[in-house]
Amino acid sequence: MKVAVFPGSFDPFTFAHKDLVDRALPLFDKIYIAIGVNSSKKGLLDFETRKAAIEELYSDQSKVIVDTFTGLTVEYCKNVGAKFILRGLRNATDLDFENAIAQNNLILAPEIETYFLLARTGLAHISSTIVRDILANGGTVKTLVPSEVLGYIK
């Protein structure tokens, strides 16, 4: 079985994240959307709320499992039997950053491969950081965040 982990903070989960998962579904038998827990970070949404929002978004998709984790992504991959890490690339800066992480992950766990998907045109400008900034300044994010997730944002 081909199992992938899509790790991230997903604070909040955006249309760009959704597009990446949706495009990866035909490639894998199971995709874990793995919300990395960093208790020292204060986010927009708490971890359980993020998990509930993404679960609602994928409630009709049996191939998607939403979970939280702490520690190294490669260790989480080993725990769930994943041989692939799924990551999105919006631009060259993302490529440089993600490549360094992927190379180090290969040293830590050579049996786990990272797959990169390029952001689709029209979605590369979306990031959770930008969504949080817009919300903090009273703007609307309905074109950036799925309605299922938007319902969890206060």
Secondary structure, 3 states (H helix, E strand, C coil): CCEEEEEECCCCCCHHHHHHHHHHHHHCCEEEEEEECCCCCCCCCCHHHHHHHHHHHCCCCCCEEEEEECCCHHHHHHHHCCCEEEEEECCHHHHHHHHHHHHHHHHHCCCCEEEEEECCCCCCCCCHHHHHHHHHCCCCCCCCCCHHHHCCCC
